[in-house]
C-alpha cells in the first residue's frame, strides 16, 4: 500500500529548517535558517490538513493557493508547486522569508488551532522558489505581443516591481525610476541581510531587466526630472514611492547627537553589507560597536534595528516599548529571535527625556500600565506616577514608524491630492490619483505596511492601468473611425 503523503499532522510534528545557534549567527549578517532538504520539505508540506475552508489562504493578502502548492510539494510535484505559487505572488521567496506568517497564514492554520502546531508555510514557500531558481524553472518575461504603450513607475520597491512585472507580461513598455542607486527599495536598504540576503532581491530585479523593463536609478523625481515631463513621455504613470519620512517625538534632549532615525541606521548597515563605503558608519555615528544601544518602538523595524545592533557588536541592546509583549505590533517570532540573541526588552516603558550634554548618555523613561481599550480595540497605555527610570545609551534609534513625504511639493504637482495623513488620495475603484492617468499604490496610499500588501497593491494597480489603457485605445479607435 502506497504511503499517504497528506494529512500527516497527527503523526509528524512541526519542524522548521535548522536554525543556527544564537552565538554563531550574531557574528555575521547571514540568514539564520538553513534550507529544507527535499525529504523534509515534502514531509512538512504533507502535514497540511487540506481543510475545506483554507483560512491560511483567506488571511493571505495575495490569496495564495497555499493548500494546493503544499499538496504538490508533499507529492514531489515541485515544479507544479512553483508554477502555482508564482501565479499569485511576484516574489514568493521574499515573502517566505520576511512575511510575518505568525500573524497571517500560519497564525490562522486550522491544525495550529487544534493544538498540532502550524504547517511551516513560509519555509516551504521559500524552499519551492529557491529550488525553482536553482533548477532554472524561473524564466525571463516574454510578452506574447507588444502593445506599443508605455508606463512610467516612480519607485523600485515591492509595489513598483510587482506592477512592472504584471504590466510587462501584458506587453507594455515599462520604465521604473528610483532615486537610489540600487533597485528594491525597502527590500534592499531597509530589511537586514539576516532576514533577506540581497542576492535574492538582485536576481528578481535582473529578471525584470532581462524581460525588457528599464530601470533608471539615481533619478530623483522632482529634482532630476519633473513628474510633468514624465507624464508626457508615458501613456500612464504609477507612483509607488513608499513612505520613508521618520516619525519624530517631542522630548527634552531629542536633538542630542547619537539619536538616529531607524531607516538611516538600517540603510547604512545594509550599504556596508553590500560593500559600500559609508562615512558615518566608519566614524562610528551609525555603528553600534561597543555602545549601549536603546531602540524605541515595537514594530518589525525596531526588531531589525535591535538585531542589527547585536551583530555590530553593541555592548548592550535594549528595546523600549510602551505596551507589553502581547500587544506589540511586530512579529513575535522576531521578538523570540532577538531574545535568543541577547536583546533585553523593557516592556511598558515610554521615553520622556534624553540625558547628556552634546551627546546622548541615557534615556529617561516612565513605566506604563495598560488601561481600557480605545476605538481600535487596543488597550491604551497610561503613565504610572513615580516610576521613573533611566537606561544608559550611547546610541538611540527611533523606530516610531514612517510618514509620507510631501509629494505634491516634492513633485511640483499641486493638483496631486493627499489625505489628512499625507498619503496619496486615490479613487479606490480605479486606483487613479487626482491627476488623469497617474495611479498610486503601496505604502504611499495605505501608509507603512507589509511587503506582501505592497505586492498585492502592485498587482491590483497593474490591472487598473491595463483597463484604463484599453479604454483609451477603444476611444481612440472610435474617434479614428468617425
C-alpha positions in Angstrom: 0.0 0.0 0.0 1.4 3.4 -1.0 2.4 5.7 1.8 -0.1 8.5 2.4 1.8 11.7 1.9 -1.0 14.0 3.1 -2.9 14.7 6.4 0.2 13.8 8.4 -0.2 16.4 11.1 -1.1 13.9 13.8 1.9 11.6 13.2 4.5 14.2 12.1 5.5 17.1 14.4 6.1 20.6 13.2 9.7 21.2 12.3 11.3 24.3 10.9 14.6 24.1 8.9 17.6 24.1 11.1 18.3 27.4 12.8 21.8 28.5 13.6 22.7 28.9 17.2 22.5 32.4 18.5 26.2 32.6 19.4 27.1 31.7 15.9 24.7 33.9 14.0 25.2 37.1 15.9 28.7 37.4 14.4 27.5 37.8 10.8 24.6 39.0 8.7 23.8 35.7 7.0 20.3 34.3 7.1 19.6 32.4 10.3 17.6 29.4 8.8 19.0 26.7 6.6 17.1 25.4 3.6 14.9 22.3 3.9 16.3 19.1 2.3 13.7 17.8 -0.2 12.5 14.9 2.0 11.9 17.2 5.0 10.1 19.8 2.8 7.8 17.1 1.5 7.2 15.8 4.9 6.3 19.2 6.4 4.1 20.1 3.5 2.3 16.8 4.0 1.2 18.0 7.4 -1.4 20.2 5.8 -5.0 19.1 6.7 -6.3 20.2 3.3 -9.3 21.7 5.1 -12.4 22.7 3.3 -12.1 26.4 4.2 -8.4 27.3 3.9 -8.0 30.0 6.5 -4.4 30.3 5.6 -5.4 31.4 2.1 -8.2 33.7 3.4 -5.7 35.6 5.6 -3.0 35.9 3.0 -3.2 39.4 1.3 -2.3 37.7 -2.0 -4.8 34.9 -1.6 -2.1 32.4 -2.4 -3.3 28.9 -3.2 -1.4 27.5 -0.1 -3.1 24.1 0.4 -2.7 23.3 -3.3 1.0 24.0 -3.5 1.6 22.3 -0.2 -0.1 19.2 -1.6 2.0 19.3 -4.7 5.2 19.6 -2.7 4.2 16.7 -0.5 3.7 14.6 -3.6 7.0 15.6 -5.2 5.4 17.7 -7.9 7.7 20.7 -7.1 7.7 22.4 -10.5 3.9 22.4 -10.5 4.0 23.8 -6.9 6.3 26.6 -8.1 4.0 27.4 -11.1 1.0 27.7 -8.7 2.9 29.7 -6.1 4.2 32.3 -8.6 0.8 32.6 -10.3 -0.4 34.8 -7.4 2.9 36.2 -6.0 5.7 38.1 -7.8 8.2 37.3 -5.0 7.3 34.1 -3.2 10.8 33.5 -2.0 10.9 37.0 -0.5 7.5 36.6 1.3 8.6 33.1 2.5 11.5 34.9 4.3 10.0 38.1 5.6 6.3 37.8 5.9 5.0 37.7 9.5 3.4 34.3 8.9 2.6 34.1 12.6 0.1 37.0 12.1 -1.1 35.8 8.7 -1.3 32.4 7.1 0.3 30.3 9.8 -1.4 32.2 12.6 -4.7 31.1 11.1 -3.8 27.5 10.3 -6.5 25.1 11.3 -4.2 22.5 12.8 -2.5 25.2 14.8 -5.9 26.0 16.4 -6.3 22.3 17.2 -3.0 22.1 19.0 -0.9 20.2 16.5 1.4 23.1 15.5 1.0 25.1 12.3 2.2 23.9 8.9 5.6 25.7 8.2 4.1 27.5 5.2 6.7 30.2 4.9 9.7 27.8 5.0 8.1 25.6 2.3 7.2 28.6 0.2 10.9 29.7 0.4 12.1 26.2 -0.5 9.8 25.9 -3.5 11.0 29.1 -5.2 14.7 28.8 -4.2 14.6 25.3 -5.8 12.9 26.8 -8.9 15.7 29.3 -9.3 18.3 26.6 -8.8 16.6 24.3 -11.4 16.1 27.0 -14.0 12.4 27.0 -13.8 12.2 30.8 -13.4 12.1 32.2 -16.9 12.5 35.8 -18.2 9.4 37.7 -19.0 8.3 37.1 -22.6 5.2 39.0 -23.6 3.0 37.4 -26.3 2.8 40.7 -28.1 3.9 44.3 -27.7 1.1 46.8 -27.2 3.0 50.0 -28.2 2.2 51.8 -25.0 4.4 52.7 -22.1 4.1 53.1 -18.3 6.4 55.0 -16.1 6.7 53.8 -12.5 8.2 56.0 -9.7 9.7 53.7 -7.1 11.5 50.4 -7.4 10.2 48.9 -4.2 7.9 45.9 -3.9 4.8 47.6 -5.2 6.5 49.2 -8.2 8.4 46.0 -9.1 5.2 43.8 -8.8 3.3 46.2 -11.0 6.1 46.4 -13.5 6.2 42.6 -13.9 2.4 42.4 -14.4 2.3 45.2 -16.9 5.3 43.9 -18.9 3.7 40.4 -19.1 0.8 42.1 -20.8 3.1 43.6 -23.4 3.5 47.2 -22.2 6.8 49.0 -22.2 7.8 49.8 -18.6 10.4 52.2 -17.2 11.0 52.3 -13.4 12.6 55.5 -11.9 14.2 55.3 -8.5 16.2 57.8 -6.6 18.5 55.2 -5.0 21.5 53.5 -6.7 20.0 50.0 -6.5 16.5 48.7 -7.1 14.5 47.1 -4.4 13.6 50.0 -2.1 12.9 48.7 1.4 13.9 45.2 0.3 17.4 46.4 -0.4 18.1 49.2 2.1 15.6 48.6 4.9 15.5 44.9 5.6 18.7 43.4 7.0 20.6 40.5 5.3 19.9 38.1 8.1 16.2 38.2 7.1 16.7 38.8 3.3 20.1 38.4 1.6 20.4 40.9 -1.2 21.3 38.5 -3.9 17.6 37.3 -3.6 16.5 40.8 -4.5 19.1 41.3 -7.2 18.1 38.2 -9.1 14.5 39.4 -9.1 15.4 42.8 -10.5 17.7 41.3 -13.0 14.9 39.1 -14.3 12.8 42.2 -14.8 15.6 43.9 -16.7 16.2 40.8 -18.8 12.5 40.8 -19.6 12.7 44.3 -21.1 11.8 46.5 -18.2 14.0 49.6 -18.0 15.2 50.5 -14.5 16.7 54.0 -14.3 18.4 54.6 -11.0 19.6 57.8 -9.2 16.6 59.6 -10.7 15.0 61.8 -8.1 11.7 62.8 -9.5 11.0 66.4 -8.7 14.8 67.2 -8.9 16.4 65.1 -11.7 13.2 65.2 -13.8 9.7 66.6 -13.2 6.7 64.4 -12.9 5.1 66.6 -15.6 7.8 65.7 -18.1 7.5 62.0 -17.3 3.7 62.2 -17.9 4.4 63.5 -21.4 6.8 60.5 -22.1 4.4 57.8 -21.0 0.8 56.8 -21.5 0.3 56.3 -17.8 2.2 56.8 -14.6 2.3 54.9 -11.3 3.5 56.5 -8.1 4.9 53.7 -5.8 7.4 55.7 -3.7 6.7 54.1 -0.3 6.9 56.1 2.9 10.3 57.0 4.3 9.8 60.1 6.4 10.7 59.1 10.0 8.2 59.9 12.7 9.7 62.0 15.5 8.8 62.8 19.0 9.0 65.9 21.2 11.0 65.4 24.4 13.9 67.3 26.1 17.2 66.3 24.6 15.8 64.8 21.4 18.2 66.8 19.3 21.4 65.4 21.0 24.0 63.7 18.9 23.7 59.9 18.9 19.9 59.9 18.4 19.2 58.5 14.9 16.2 57.5 12.8 15.8 53.8 12.1 15.9 53.9 8.4 19.1 56.0 8.3 20.7 53.4 10.6 19.5 50.4 8.7 20.4 51.8 5.3 24.0 52.4 6.5 24.2 48.9 7.7 22.8 47.4 4.5 25.2 49.5 2.4 28.2 48.2 4.4 27.0 44.6 3.9 26.7 45.4 0.1 30.4 46.5 0.2 29.8 50.3 0.0 31.9 52.8 1.9 29.8 54.6 4.4 31.4 57.5 6.1 29.0 57.7 9.1 29.5 54.0 9.8 33.3 54.2 9.6 33.4 57.2 12.0 31.1 55.4 14.5 28.0 57.6 14.1 25.8 54.7 12.7 27.9 51.9 14.1 26.7 50.2 17.4 30.1 48.6 18.2 30.9 48.9 21.9 27.9 51.0 22.6 24.9 50.8 24.9 22.0 50.9 22.4 18.4 51.7 23.1 15.8 51.2 20.3 12.5 52.9 20.8 9.5 51.2 19.2 7.9 47.7 19.0 7.3 47.1 15.3 9.3 44.9 12.8 11.6 47.9 12.0 12.5 48.0 15.7 13.3 44.3 15.7 15.5 44.8 12.6 17.4 47.6 14.5 18.0 45.6 17.7 19.2 42.5 15.9 21.5 44.7 13.6 23.0 46.3 16.7 23.8 42.9 18.2 25.6 41.9 15.1 27.6 45.2 15.0 29.0 44.3 18.4 26.9 46.5 20.8 27.8 46.4 24.5 24.1 46.1 25.3 20.8 46.4 23.3 17.5 47.3 24.9 14.2 47.7 23.2 11.9 50.2 24.9 8.2 49.8 24.1 5.2 51.4 25.7 3.0 48.3 25.6 3.6 44.7 26.7 4.7 41.7 24.6 1.2 40.5 23.7 0.3 44.0 22.4 3.3 44.8 20.3 2.7 45.3 16.5 5.8 43.4 15.4 6.2 39.7 14.8 6.5 37.6 18.0 8.9 35.3 16.1 11.2 38.2 15.6 11.0 39.0 19.3 12.0 35.5 20.1 14.9 35.6 17.7 16.0 38.9 19.3 15.8 37.5 22.9 17.9 34.5 21.8 20.5 36.9 20.5 20.7 38.8 23.8 18.3 41.7 23.3 16.7 43.0 26.5 13.0 44.1 26.2 11.9 46.9 28.5 8.1 46.5 28.2 5.6 49.1 29.3 8.1 51.9 29.2 7.8 55.3 27.4 10.7 57.8 26.9 10.2 61.2 28.5 13.6 62.8 28.0 17.2 62.2 26.8 20.1 62.9 29.0 23.5 64.2 28.0 25.4 67.4 27.2 26.2 67.3 23.4 25.8 63.5 23.0 23.2 61.3 24.4 24.1 59.3 27.5 20.8 57.9 28.6 17.0 57.6 28.1 14.8 58.8 31.0 11.6 56.8 30.9 8.4 56.1 32.8 6.6 52.8 33.4 3.2 52.4 31.9 0.1 50.3 32.6 -2.5 49.3 30.0 -5.9 50.9 30.6 -9.2 50.4 28.8 -9.2 49.7 25.0 -9.7 52.6 22.6 -11.7 52.7 19.4 -9.1 50.5 17.6 -9.6 47.8 20.3 -6.1 48.2 21.7 -5.5 48.9 25.4 -4.3 52.5 25.9 -1.0 52.9 27.8 -1.2 55.1 30.9 1.7 56.5 32.8 2.5 55.2 36.3 3.3 58.1 38.7 6.7 57.9 40.3 8.0 55.1 38.1 10.9 57.0 36.5 14.0 55.0 35.4 16.9 55.7 33.2 18.5 53.4 30.6 22.2 54.1 29.7 22.5 54.9 26.0 25.4 55.9 23.7 23.1 55.3 20.6 19.4 55.7 20.5 17.5 54.5 17.4 14.0 55.9 16.9 11.8 53.2 15.3 8.5 55.0 15.7 7.1 54.4 12.2 7.1 56.3 8.9 5.0 59.0 7.3 4.8 60.0 3.7 6.8 62.8 2.2 5.0 65.9 0.8 4.8 64.6 -2.7 2.7 67.5 -4.2 5.6 69.8 -3.2 8.4 67.3 -4.0 7.0 66.6 -7.4 5.9 70.1 -8.1 2.3 68.9 -8.7 -0.1 71.0 -6.6 -3.0 69.2 -8.2 -1.9 65.9 -6.6 -4.4 65.4 -3.8 -3.5 63.9 -0.4 -5.4 62.6 2.6 -5.3 64.1 6.0 -2.5 61.6 6.8 -0.4 62.8 3.8 -0.9 59.7 1.8 -2.0 60.0 -1.8 -5.7 60.1 -2.3 -7.0 57.7 -5.0 -10.3 56.5 -6.4 -10.3 53.1 -4.8 -12.2 51.6 -7.8 -9.6 52.7 -10.3 -6.5 53.4 -8.1 -6.1 56.7 -10.0 -5.0 59.8 -8.2 -6.5 63.3 -8.8 -4.2 63.6 -11.9 -5.6 61.9 -15.0 -3.5 58.8 -16.0 -1.5 58.9 -12.8 -2.1 56.0 -10.5 -0.7 55.2 -7.0 -0.2 52.0 -5.0 1.6 50.6 -2.0 2.6 52.4 1.2 2.2 55.8 -0.3 -1.6 55.0 -0.4 -2.2 52.7 2.6 0.6 54.0 4.9 3.5 52.0 6.2 2.5 48.4 5.9 3.8 44.9 5.0 5.7 43.9 1.9 3.1 41.4 1.0 0.4 44.2 0.9 2.7 46.2 -1.4 2.9 43.3 -3.8 -0.9 42.9 -3.7 -1.4 46.6 -4.4 1.2 46.5 -7.2 -0.7 43.6 -8.9 -4.1 45.3 -8.4 -2.9 48.7 -9.8 -1.4 46.9 -12.9 -4.9 45.6 -13.7 -6.3 49.1 -13.3 -3.7 50.6 -15.5 -4.4 47.9 -18.1 -8.1 48.6 -18.1 -7.5 52.4 -18.4 -5.2 52.0 -21.4 -7.6 49.5 -23.1 -10.4 52.1 -22.6 -8.2 54.8 -24.1 -7.3 52.5 -27.1 -11.0 51.9 -27.7 -11.8 55.6 -27.5 -9.0 56.4 -30.0 -10.3 53.7 -32.4 -13.8 55.2 -32.3 -12.5 58.7 -32.9 -10.5 57.5 -35.9 -13.5 55.7 -37.3 -15.6 58.8 -37.1 
